[in-house]
Amino acid sequence: MITLHHCVSARSFRPLWLLEELGTPYELVMHAFPPRVRNESFLKINPLGTVPALFDGEVAMTESAAICQYLAGRYPEAGLAVGQDEPAYGDYLNFLHFGEATLTFPQTLVLRYGRFESEQRRSPQVVEDYSRWFLSRLRTLEPRLERDAFLCAGRFTAADVSVGYALLLASHIGLDERFKPAVADYWQRLQAREAFARAKSAEREAALAQGVSPKASMEEG
């Protein structure tokens, strides 16, 4: 069985959501954030002490977008991957990695210098600069979402999970209030998916059962 190590609303929500979309069995192991500080034994599982950490037999992975690509490819019958023979294959890979490399990165700086650092090290200028950086990158999505419900191939794919997590993170730090209409409507569509709701419920139930706060770390800062 697949095992996923997860913190509430962390990047590991990407593979959790995708697992729910796939409907495949998995074990969810919850950690308090950040696991490298709160649970030293986790370093034996992932030397970086970060989530996600996913194990599938002999396969071990720690990059959230790569895990999504792996899972979608492993279960092609679900239609969440785009095949190399499909015209949208390039778009699929681009948006799959755009969600992490382009959209999530600036938000980590917003969180660090707005909530996680000590009061003396916080920087409102860094927070605003990287908030604008993130929002400006959403311009890539807007024209496509004005004409299509999802990002590529005329259907929901793992690329939407990747980008959708970046929008989830934005909602936790208040940046969703600055979404343009096409992105805001897309974000509402993603939240309305049954698998998204199941993933949110699964992390909450697992957190409570395993003695971890069900509140997102970025809301506790």
C-alpha positions as CSV (number, residue, x, y, z in Angstrom):
1,M,0.0,0.0,0.0
2,I,1.1,3.6,-0.7
3,T,2.2,5.5,2.4
4,L,2.1,9.3,2.4
5,H,3.7,11.5,5.1
6,H,1.8,14.7,5.4
7,C,1.4,18.0,7.3
8,V,-1.9,19.8,7.2
9,S,-2.2,22.0,4.1
10,A,1.5,21.6,3.3
11,R,2.8,20.7,-0.2
12,S,2.0,17.1,0.6
13,F,-1.7,18.0,0.1
14,R,-1.0,17.7,-3.7
15,P,-0.4,13.9,-3.6
16,L,-3.1,13.5,-0.9
17,W,-5.7,15.2,-3.2
18,L,-4.5,13.1,-6.2
19,L,-4.8,9.9,-4.3
20,E,-8.4,10.8,-3.5
21,E,-9.0,11.6,-7.2
22,L,-7.6,8.2,-8.1
23,G,-9.5,6.3,-5.4
24,T,-6.6,4.1,-4.6
25,P,-5.9,2.9,-1.0
26,Y,-3.2,4.6,1.0
27,E,-2.0,5.1,4.5
28,L,-1.7,8.7,5.7
29,V,0.9,9.5,8.4
30,M,0.5,13.0,9.9
31,H,3.3,15.2,11.3
32,A,3.3,18.5,13.2
33,F,4.9,21.3,11.1
34,P,7.8,21.5,10.5
35,P,8.5,17.8,10.9
36,R,12.3,18.2,10.8
37,V,12.0,20.2,14.1
38,R,9.0,18.5,15.7
39,N,10.0,14.9,15.1
40,E,13.7,14.1,14.8
41,S,13.0,10.5,14.0
42,F,11.4,11.6,10.7
43,L,14.9,12.4,9.5
44,K,15.5,8.7,9.1
45,I,12.5,8.6,6.7
46,N,13.5,11.7,4.8
47,P,16.9,13.3,5.5
48,L,15.6,16.7,4.6
49,G,12.8,16.4,7.2
50,T,10.2,17.8,4.8
51,V,6.9,16.6,3.4
52,P,5.7,15.0,1.3
53,A,7.5,11.7,1.6
54,L,5.7,9.0,-0.4
55,F,6.5,5.3,-0.4
56,D,5.1,2.8,-2.9
57,G,6.9,-0.5,-2.6
58,E,10.5,0.2,-3.5
59,V,9.7,3.7,-4.7
60,A,10.5,6.6,-2.4
61,M,9.7,10.2,-3.5
62,T,9.8,13.6,-1.8
63,E,8.9,16.2,-4.6
64,S,5.2,17.0,-4.6
65,A,4.8,17.7,-8.4
66,A,6.9,14.7,-9.3
67,I,4.8,12.5,-7.1
68,C,1.6,13.8,-8.8
69,Q,3.2,13.0,-12.2
70,Y,4.2,9.5,-10.9
71,L,0.8,8.6,-9.5
72,A,-1.2,9.9,-12.5
73,G,1.1,7.9,-14.8
74,R,0.8,4.8,-12.7
75,Y,-3.0,4.8,-12.9
76,P,-3.6,5.9,-16.5
77,E,-7.2,4.6,-16.4
78,A,-8.2,7.5,-14.2
79,G,-7.4,10.0,-17.0
80,L,-5.4,12.3,-14.7
81,A,-2.3,12.1,-16.9
82,V,-1.8,13.4,-20.4
83,G,-0.1,10.9,-22.7
84,Q,2.9,11.7,-24.8
85,D,0.8,11.0,-27.9
86,E,-1.8,13.7,-26.9
87,P,-1.4,17.3,-28.3
88,A,-1.7,18.7,-24.8
89,Y,1.3,16.7,-23.4
90,G,3.6,19.7,-23.3
91,D,1.0,21.9,-21.7
92,Y,0.4,19.2,-19.1
93,L,4.0,19.0,-18.1
94,N,4.4,22.7,-18.1
95,F,1.5,23.4,-15.8
96,L,2.2,20.5,-13.6
97,H,5.6,22.0,-12.7
98,F,4.5,25.6,-13.0
99,G,2.3,25.0,-9.9
100,E,5.4,24.3,-7.8
101,A,8.3,26.0,-9.4
102,T,6.6,29.3,-10.3
103,L,3.6,29.6,-8.0
104,T,4.5,28.0,-4.7
105,F,8.0,29.3,-4.4
106,P,7.2,33.0,-3.8
107,Q,4.5,32.1,-1.3
108,T,7.1,30.3,0.9
109,L,8.9,33.7,1.2
110,V,5.7,35.4,2.1
111,L,5.1,32.8,4.8
112,R,8.7,32.9,6.1
113,Y,9.0,36.7,6.4
114,G,5.4,37.3,7.3
115,R,4.6,34.6,9.8
116,F,7.4,32.1,10.6
117,E,10.4,34.3,11.4
118,S,10.8,36.1,14.7
119,E,9.3,39.5,15.0
120,Q,12.8,41.1,14.5
121,R,13.4,39.2,11.2
122,R,10.0,39.8,9.6
123,S,9.9,42.0,6.6
124,P,6.6,43.6,5.3
125,Q,8.5,44.7,2.2
126,V,9.5,41.1,1.3
127,V,6.0,39.9,2.0
128,E,4.4,42.5,-0.4
129,D,7.1,42.1,-3.1
130,Y,6.7,38.3,-3.2
131,S,2.9,38.5,-2.9
132,R,2.9,40.7,-6.1
133,W,5.4,38.3,-7.7
134,F,3.0,35.4,-7.1
135,L,-0.1,37.3,-8.3
136,S,1.7,38.5,-11.4
137,R,2.5,34.9,-12.4
138,L,-1.2,34.1,-12.4
139,R,-1.4,36.0,-15.6
140,T,-0.3,32.9,-17.3
141,L,-3.5,31.1,-16.2
142,E,-6.0,33.9,-16.8
143,P,-6.5,33.7,-20.7
144,R,-6.7,30.0,-20.6
145,L,-9.2,29.9,-17.8
146,E,-11.3,32.5,-19.5
147,R,-12.1,29.9,-22.2
148,D,-11.5,26.5,-20.6
149,A,-12.7,25.0,-17.3
150,F,-9.3,23.3,-16.7
151,L,-5.7,23.9,-17.7
152,C,-5.1,21.4,-20.4
153,A,-6.5,18.5,-22.5
154,G,-10.1,19.6,-22.0
155,R,-10.3,17.8,-18.7
156,F,-9.2,17.8,-15.1
157,T,-5.6,16.5,-14.7
158,A,-2.8,16.3,-12.2
159,A,-1.7,19.7,-13.5
160,D,-4.8,21.1,-11.9
161,V,-3.9,19.5,-8.7
162,S,-0.5,21.0,-8.8
163,V,-1.7,24.5,-9.6
164,G,-4.7,24.1,-7.3
165,Y,-2.5,23.6,-4.3
166,A,-0.8,26.9,-5.0
167,L,-4.2,28.5,-4.9
168,L,-5.0,26.7,-1.7
169,L,-1.9,28.1,-0.1
170,A,-2.8,31.5,-1.4
171,S,-6.1,31.2,0.3
172,H,-4.4,30.5,3.7
173,I,-2.4,33.7,3.5
174,G,-5.1,35.9,2.1
175,L,-3.9,36.3,-1.4
176,D,-7.1,34.8,-2.9
177,E,-8.8,38.1,-2.3
178,R,-6.6,39.5,-5.1
179,F,-7.4,36.8,-7.7
180,K,-8.8,38.0,-11.0
181,P,-12.3,36.6,-11.9
182,A,-11.1,33.7,-14.1
183,V,-8.7,32.4,-11.5
184,A,-11.2,33.0,-8.7
185,D,-13.9,31.0,-10.6
186,Y,-11.4,28.2,-11.3
187,W,-10.5,28.0,-7.6
188,Q,-14.1,27.6,-6.7
189,R,-14.5,24.8,-9.3
190,L,-11.5,23.0,-7.8
191,Q,-12.8,23.3,-4.2
192,A,-16.2,21.9,-5.4
193,R,-14.6,18.6,-6.4
194,E,-15.6,15.7,-4.2
195,A,-12.0,14.4,-4.1
196,F,-10.8,17.8,-2.8
197,A,-13.4,17.7,0.0
198,R,-12.4,14.1,0.8
199,A,-8.7,15.0,1.0
200,K,-9.5,17.9,3.4
201,S,-11.6,15.5,5.5
202,A,-8.9,12.8,5.4
203,E,-6.2,15.1,6.7
204,R,-8.4,16.5,9.5
205,E,-9.5,13.0,10.7
206,A,-6.0,11.6,10.5
207,A,-4.5,14.6,12.3
208,L,-7.0,14.3,15.2
209,A,-6.6,10.5,15.4
210,Q,-2.8,10.8,15.5
211,G,-2.6,13.7,18.0
212,V,-1.6,16.4,15.5
213,S,-3.3,19.8,15.3
214,P,-5.8,19.9,12.4
215,K,-5.1,23.6,11.9
216,A,-2.8,24.6,9.0
217,S,0.6,25.7,10.2
218,M,0.4,29.0,8.2
219,E,-2.8,29.8,10.2
220,E,-1.0,29.2,13.5
221,G,1.9,31.5,12.8
